[in-house]
Amino acid sequence: MSDLIDDESDGPGPGSNAPEFTVSEISGAVKKTLEGAFGRIRVRGEVGRVFKARSGHLYYDIKDERNVLACTTWKGQVSGLSVLPEEGMEVIVSGRLTAFGAQSKYNLNAEQVEPAGAGALMAMLEKRKQQLQAEGLFDAARKRPLPFLPEVIGVVTSPSGAVIRDILHRLRDRFPRKVLVWPVAVQGRDCAPQVAAAIEGFNRLTPGGALPRPDVLIVARGGGSIEDLWGFNEEIVARAAAASAIPLISAVGHETDTTLIDYVSDRRAPTPSAAAEIAVPVRLDLLAQLDGQAARLSGALARFMQRRDERLRDLARALPRAESLLAGPRQRLDHAADRLPMALRSGLDRRRARFAEASAPLRPQLLMQRLRGLSERLSLRSARLGPLLERRSADARKDLDRLRARFAATPFHREQARRQDRLARSAERILVAQDAILKRRAERLAALERILRSLDYEEILRRGFAVVRGDGAVVTTKAAAETARSLELQFADGRLTIGAPARGAKSRPAPPDQGSLF
């Protein structure tokens, strides 16, 4: 740089031989000088303006009481920052100093941002805490009660640490439950996004699905420094825990460690083992409590029945005896039974007296007189009724004749007359056809009857034939007749039994004109 700048006393003037440089040459020389003189540096200061461009690059200022240093973190470097700069935070920025000639500015390409000591971290933590508290994320009214006995427990922690072993051991000792572990980084720059993603992922599971949704979540980590636990102080983790629909237990660090997730969670546990104890009850204690409740219930039921029995006995003593209760009704029944025959006789006498009084006026002569009077009135009315009925019948016949005459003049009556004529002719034809059919069927029946009689064997017997039976069976051969003990001949006018012919005797030849049915 000294080569490019002359002494003020040798300033250029008319006819001077000083070299001339372009703007780009000057900007490049300044950039080389800055990068060569400083290289990689660490700068401490307070964060001022912070701006994140749409491209993903991060622009912010580091300042002290007199000067401001512009800083830039490129998009690919932002994910490597352990802490994102926030306005008002005191940080230590590591990177390379460079110049930007297009605007005659120099800035620091920050590759790492660290809080400047625990005091700065605590100040930033307090600022976030106040912001979230103002939004109502710490309110006790929004905290949900934990299920008494969850079926599935989701654990967000490192799968290789001692924390998950302690939690599983405590659950196995107290009340074994199904546990789903979502492995995450519990410190470093990947801690906060992985923990937030795990909480959101558990909430997206379907209840009762192939991978069941947990009934309660445990976010756990062992103890460490504030830097180690800083991932659980990130705003993304606190908001994910607050938005969780599943009740959440935070168990981050030891009992003295406090992070933002502890304030927004539904329940804080001092240690991961204590979180497991909070999540489930002791099975043996529940069994003992159940046995105790059963014993108390049995005892209370026994005492209740005993008191009821005593009360019943006391009331039974106060009741009068059955004999004393029935003595009065029995006496009244006996008294009524004694009075019943006399009452029946007196009632019968009174009814007889009333019947005699009522029947006294009813004498045969009086009844006959009344019957004669009624008969005379009936005769008179019947004599008047005959002519009246005749007149009424004559009037009705006249009316019927008038109506018939009027009806005969109508087309309907003429149509009815024609139909009646056709019906009469049809009836005559049907009768003629019926007589012919009956005659033909009678002739056929007579012929069938003659055929049937001709087939009857008794008719054949009348023509001079006979039926020969041997020992009750019909005989059709000579050999069968010789072996039969007795023979029976059936003629048209009766049957004749004869003895069997002698064996070996020659049979007498039949007359030439004698026939046989068989």
Order of alpha helices (4+ residues) and beta strands (2+ residues): alpha-beta-beta-beta-alpha-beta-beta-alpha-beta-alpha-beta-alpha-beta-alpha-beta-alpha-beta-alpha-alpha-alpha-alpha-alpha-alpha-beta-beta-alpha-beta-beta
